[in-house]
Amino acid sequence: MSINETISVIKYTSWMCDNKYSLGIYLTEDGFITYRLWSGHNTSGMPNALSNLTSKFNKEYSLPDETLEGETKAMFTQRVAKLLTDTRAVKSVVNIVTPQKVKFAD
């Protein structure tokens, strides 16, 4: 499954030493939602296992892999960010970045 589209990147701080992390949310070519976690607030950070984040969830919570009926990309991203803060998996969401379409001159 290769990545077809970036939905958003949620930048947050952890409880331990206010370390910075980024959680990327992506849509694959096959239409599946996938996540990538890395340290830092830029794309050159070291990759981390998602279990580093989701191990802080109660057994009843997990990162969503489906959208709700009528849910937009922005609404989905907000739902993920709310899940992270409500479950106290992260200390705070610092920023949510959504990709901007650009057009280059020929």
C-alpha positions in Angstrom: 0.0 0.0 0.0 1.6 3.2 -1.1 0.5 6.6 0.2 -1.7 8.5 -2.2 -2.6 11.6 -0.1 -1.7 13.3 3.1 -4.8 14.1 5.1 -3.1 16.0 7.9 -0.2 16.0 10.5 -1.0 16.5 14.2 1.9 18.0 16.1 1.9 17.4 19.9 3.9 17.2 23.0 4.3 14.2 25.2 4.0 13.9 28.9 7.6 12.9 29.3 9.9 16.0 29.2 7.5 17.8 26.8 9.1 15.8 23.9 7.8 16.8 20.5 6.1 14.3 18.1 4.1 14.4 14.9 1.4 12.0 13.9 0.8 11.9 10.1 -2.6 10.7 8.8 -2.6 9.4 5.3 -4.9 7.9 2.7 -3.5 5.0 0.7 -4.1 4.3 -3.0 -6.5 1.5 -2.0 -8.6 4.0 0.2 -7.3 2.9 3.6 -6.3 5.3 6.4 -2.8 4.8 7.7 -0.7 6.6 10.4 3.0 7.4 10.8 4.5 8.6 14.0 7.9 10.4 14.3 9.8 12.5 16.8 10.0 16.2 16.3 7.7 18.7 14.5 9.3 18.4 11.1 9.5 15.6 8.6 13.1 14.7 9.3 12.4 13.3 12.7 13.1 9.7 13.8 10.3 7.2 13.1 8.5 5.8 16.1 6.3 2.8 16.6 2.6 3.7 16.8 2.5 1.5 19.9 4.5 4.2 21.6 1.4 6.4 21.4 -1.4 3.9 21.4 -0.1 2.0 24.5 -1.4 5.0 26.5 -5.0 4.3 25.4 -7.4 2.3 27.4 -8.4 -1.0 25.8 -11.6 0.5 24.5 -9.8 3.2 22.4 -7.8 2.9 19.2 -6.9 5.2 16.3 -9.9 5.3 13.9 -9.5 3.5 10.6 -12.9 4.5 9.2 -14.7 7.7 8.7 -18.1 8.5 10.2 -21.0 9.1 7.8 -20.6 12.6 6.3 -17.2 13.2 8.0 -14.8 15.5 6.2 -11.0 15.2 6.4 -10.9 18.2 8.8 -13.6 16.6 11.0 -11.7 13.3 11.0 -8.5 15.0 12.0 -10.3 16.9 14.8 -11.7 13.5 16.0 -8.2 12.0 16.2 -6.8 15.1 18.0 -9.7 15.0 20.5 -9.1 11.3 21.1 -5.4 11.9 21.8 -6.2 14.7 24.3 -9.3 13.1 25.9 -7.5 9.8 26.6 -4.5 11.8 27.9 -2.3 9.9 25.5 -0.6 13.3 24.8 0.0 16.3 26.9 -1.2 18.8 24.3 -1.9 19.2 20.6 0.3 22.0 19.5 -0.7 22.4 15.8 -2.6 20.6 13.1 -1.1 21.0 9.6 -3.1 20.3 6.5 -1.4 20.0 3.1 -1.8 23.0 0.7 -2.1 22.3 -3.0 0.6 24.2 -4.9 1.0 24.8 -8.6 4.4 25.2 -10.2 5.1 27.2 -13.3 6.2 25.2 -16.3 
